[in-house]
Amino acid sequence: MRDLRIVFMGTPEFAVATLDQLVKSKFNVVGVITAPDKPAGRGRKLNESAVKKYALENNLNILQPTNLKSDDFITQLKDLKANLQIVVAFRMLPKIVWQMPEFGTFNLHASLLPNYRGAAPINWAIINGEEKTGVSTFFIDEKIDTGNIIQQEEVTINKDEILGELYEKLMTVGSHLVVETVKKIKEGNVETFKQPEIEEKPAPKIYPETCKIDWNSATTKIYNLIRGLNPYPAAWTTLINNNENIKVKVFNCKPEIENHSLKPGSIVTSKNEIKVSTSDGFIIIESLQLAGKRRMDSKNLLNGFSFQLNAHMK
């Protein structure tokens, strides 16, 4: 049995679940590396990362470097005398950092590698209409998400599942997979395999233009886009109503495949329902948010908002 000294690196809520499992499993976490505090909100108050908040609550040693190559940070990291580093939802590490520990540095990635390498694997799995995804642990090398795989676990994507739900599921499954991986490393019986060379599906960063709905697309494609961005950053469209352009974020919805003669983007409303036409059907919008307003369900919006006869989405 190896005596492990672990440094954990992560920033958002997704990483907290893994750090929590490591602490509850009584592993020796000698340091936590997370992003520097950032000013947020109107008051520009410094905002601590989710990982930092957890680390403070559990009296863990915290480092918040702005430069991962700086001499000061490298010295501080060496002083921790870690022999294993674990990375979950952090930034790209320089070689001097990931090569440092005796037993290596491994990463948790929210996909079945080599598919969905990149910044937004959970989003793209849903946007592309996948029926399964998963989590992978792998040793870090020079490139992004390309190292030898230690373990993987498959997860089913339900046909109506949204990003927020799959995020929670993968966060939990991933945290347990990391603990299993650490146990293997502790016992000294890790076996890895090289990532297969296939034409993988990418998972690039999500930008505002990625989130724009094209109503000329097929219903299923639009539905998957909305699911894969719900609740954040959310798919959006522009409502043209009485010569006013209003940005609208779309959240919960249902697809309806149906032949019709309407132009894509046409709006059909009833007392309780908002439907927008696509190339082969409709998207029934259940909840949405108009620019400058709070998120609400369609029924509440219809109680106080008037769609003109020529209103449409574009």
C-alpha positions, 0 to 999 in steps of 0.5 A: 500500500502506498502512502498517498499525499494528494493535491486536488485541482478544481474550481466549479461545483462539478469538482466539489463532489469529487473533493468531498468524496476524497475527504469522506474517504479519508484520503490525505489531501495536502493541498487544494489548487483553485482559481483566484477570487474574481469580482462579480455582481454590481458591487464587484465583490470578490467571489470565491470558487465553489471549490475554495468555499468547500476547502475553507469549510473543511480546513484544507490548505488552499493555493490560488495561483494566477500563473501556474508557471511562476517560481513562487507557485512551483515552490509552494507546490513542491513544498506540499510534497504531494505524490499524486495530483487530481484534476477536475474542471480546472485549466490546462497544466504546464508540464512542470506541474503535471509531471511533478508527483511520483504517481502522476497527475490524473484528470476526470473528464465528463465523457467517454474519451476519446469522444467529446474532448474539450471544454463542454462535453456534457452540453455537446453530448445532448446537443448531438442527440447522444443516448449515452455518455460517461466519465473517464479518468486518465493520466495527463500528458502534453495534449488536451484530454489525450492521455492513457485512460485508467477507468471509464463508466458509461451513463445513459442519457434519457431522451428528455434529459436536460443539461442540469440533470445530466450534469448532476448525474455525471458529477456523482458518478465521476466523484465515485470513479475518482475514488475508485481510481485513487484506490487502484493507485494506492494499491499499486495495481493501475492498468491503463490503455491508450485512447483508441484512434477514431474520428472523435466528436469534439466538445468546443467551448460554448459561445453565444452564437452556439446558443442561437436557435435556427428555426429552419432546422429540424424539430429534434435538432432544435429540441436537443440544442435547447436541452443541452443548454438548459439551464445555463447558458440557455438557448436563445432567439429573437422575438420580433413583436410589433417592430420590437426586437426582444431577446428570449431565452428558451428553457423547458420545451417539448417537440412536436413533429407535424406537417404544416405550411407555416414559415419557420419561426411563426408563433402560434399561441393559445390561452396556455401555450406558445408554439414556434414552427420549425421545418418539420413541426413545432417547439412547444415552449414551456418556460422562457425569459424575455430580456430584462425579465425573470424566467417564467412559464408560458402560461404566466407570460401569456397572462400579461404579454400580447403577441401581435398577429405577425409576431415571429422568432428569428 
